[in-house]
Structure formats: C-alpha cells, structure tokens
Amino acid sequence: MQVIENLTRIRGLILRRVPHPSRAGYDLLTLQVNETQVVDGKADLLGRHMGGTLDVAVRSELVQDTLCSIGANVDLRAKMTPDGALAEPHPEPGKFAIAAGTDLG
C-alpha cells in the first residue's frame, strides 16, 4: 500500500473519548466534524467527513486537560493512516486547541 502524504485541519465537537484500543499513549476521540480545511502542500484525505463523525487518535498528553470532555470543541490537524485518522503527535504552537463551548478563536 502506498502512503500518501496528507494532512487536514479539523474543527469539531468531541462526542466521545476513550483510551485507544491498540495505540498505547493515545486516546480515541469521536468528533462531530464541523469544519475542515486543506493544509497547504498536503493532500486532503479527511475533508470528506465534513458534517459527519470521525474517530481520531490523539496523544493522551494533549487531551489530559479537564476541558477535554464530551461537548468540548477541538481544533487539530490530522492525517489518514492505514490504522485510521491520527492527529499530529507534537503539533506546532497554535495548531491544536481544545475549548469548552464554541470559543476556539
């Protein structure tokens, strides 16, 4: 299987958060995808989920905050892998945010 270099910005509502069943140190977030954006120079393999739901593996350390609960909003960048959607494990400043309500800037 050929891997396509891809990355998509996703903004959405956290519907569910559970420990990832096979990836140690990661949580699996189920998101209601409210917005997607193409990342310059990268293929967009996740934009098709706009308006639907998507499970995204996120490094647990990034979502330890108590705000990361059902109903919180998240803004992240993720890529499609053979094992599903995977958020950037070490995002640049300003490329990952979680907020209660709708305030993500």
DRENTI-479986 format. One record per residue (C-alpha): x, y, z. Coordinates in steps of 0.001 Angstrom, whole numbers, plus 500000, padded with zeros to 6 digits. Layout:
N
XYZ ...
This chain:
105
500000500000500000 501408503390499009 501189506051501703 500035509480500510 501447512435502432 498304514092503761 497128516482506449 493776518168507120 492738520796509660 489633519643511523 487381521600513853 484664519739515666 482790518755518770 484021515910520986 481258513307521203 483263510533522876 486699509978524402 488116506551525239 491608505087525565 492816503966522140 492317500198521918 495647499447520188 497865502542520346 499471502981523788 499622506587524999 496730507676522761 493037508394523239 490409507907520571 488166510939520130 484930510672518201 484323514075516634 481326515700515033 483246517339512172 482029520929511777 484772522303509548 487720521029507524 490460522949505761 493151521924503333 496716522262504652 498981523870502042 501086521360500140 499314518297501580 496615516031500213 493245516283501984 492052512757502776 489776513663505709 487708516580504343 485033514157503158 483995513726506814 482677517313506995 479227517201508586 479705513639509805 481625511890512544 485241510786512617 487358508842515104 490777510473515576 493676509066517604 495170511858519749 498201511631522013 496793511326525559 499122514001526880 497417516540524599 493963515812525971 494647515449529694 493034518797530413 489650518568532124 488177520649529290 488625517647527027 485268516126527681 482119515440525789 480826518720524414 484211520446524184 485413521778520832 488710520780519289 490825522287516515 493559519956515288 495413518717512237 495247515025511380 496290512632508665 494781509411507394 496940506362508117 496368502661507416 495094502471511024 492702505443510751 492895509181511421 495862510304513524 496290513798514988 499738515382514863 501552513945517900 503622517095518526 501682519992516984 503308523364516426 502085526162518728 498637527291517624 497925524089515677 495982522299518439 493312523692520765 490517522461522994 487871524764524428 484569524428526236 481642525819524282 482383527372520894 485331529631521727 488231528391519611 489115531754518104 
